[in-house]
Amino acid sequence: MEAVAKTKHVRMSPFKVRRVLNLVRGKSVQEALDMLHYTRKNAAEPIAKTIHSAFANIGLKEEGERIEMKDVFIKTAFADGGPTLKRFRPMSMGRAGKIRKRTSHITIIVEHTA
């Protein structure tokens, strides 16, 4: 049984989010949340929230069953680029420099192995 959770428009670059996602891909939910708790990256918080949401979604799909976090594994985890906020900053000699504030869409797919 699979469940999906998505978090959209996270105000963080997908490059930074992917670095943390590579740590938790393929791990059990319990192990991934423990690892994210001690990771000193800002991307760890929205990823942990998404994993919690995916675990709750799989609990809704399998009604009446007690599911342990150690029996649920992260099957797929990826971050896509979202819309980019475009800003300008004054530069030397009257020019304007582009600033791109990137956003990400985080997708976590968990699978119950029983």
N, C-alpha and C positions, 0 to 999 in steps of 0.2 A: 504494500500500500504506500502510495506517495502523497505528499502534500507540498504545496508551493506557497511561498510568501515573497512579496515584492515590496520594496521601499523605494519610492520615487522622489526625485528632486532633492537629493541629499546634497547640501552645499559643500561638496568636496570633490576634488579631481578624481576621475576613475583610476588614474595611475596610482594614487595613494591608497585607494580602497582595495585595489587588486593585490597590493603587497600584503595586506592583512588577510584577505580571502585565501591566499595561497597557504597560509598557516593552518587554516581550519578545514580545508577541503578534504573529504574522505574520513574525517574523524567522527566519533560519536558526539551526540549533542552535548552530553555532560562534559566530555573532554574538551570540546571546542569552547564552551562557555567558561570553563576553568582557565583555558589558555588566554581567552580574550580579556578576562578579568585582570590578568597581570601583564597584558601588552600595553606598552606606553605609546600607543598611536591613537590619534583622535578618531580614526575610522573604526576602532574597536567597538565603540558605543552603538552606532547605528547597525553594525553587523550583528551584535549580540541581540538587539531588539528584534531584528529580522529573524534570527534563529529561534528566539522565543515564540514569535508569531507562527513560524512554520511548525514548531512542535505543538502548539495549541491547535493548529489546523488539522494535524494528523490525529489529535485526540478527538476532534469533532467528527472526523470521518469514521473512526472505529468506535462507535458508541458502545457503551457497556463494558469495554475492556479497559483494564488498568495497564497503562503503557509506561515503562521505565525509560528515563532519558538515555541510559546506557545501551538500550536496544534499538534506538533510532540513530541512523547515520546520515551525515550530510552527503547526499549523492552528487549534487551539482551546486556550485556556487560561482556566480559571475557578476561582474559589474559592467554595465554599458554606460556610454556617455549620454547625458541628458541635455536639455537646452543650455546654451552658453549665454551668460549675461555679458553684454559688451559695454565696456566703459572706456573713457578716454582720460589721459593724464597729460597735463602740459609738459612739454619737453623744451629743450634749448632752441633758441633761434625761432621761436613762434610756432614750433611744430606741435603736433598732438600724437602721443603714443598710445597704441591700443593696449587695453588690459582685458583679458578674457577670464571671467570668473566661471569656472566650469562646475557642472553638476553631474550627479551620477544616479543611475537606477540600479539598485542591488536586488538580485534574485537568488533565493535559496530554495533548493528542492531537497527535502528529506525523505528517507525511506525507512519503513519499519521492517526489521528482519525478525521473523518468528517462524 
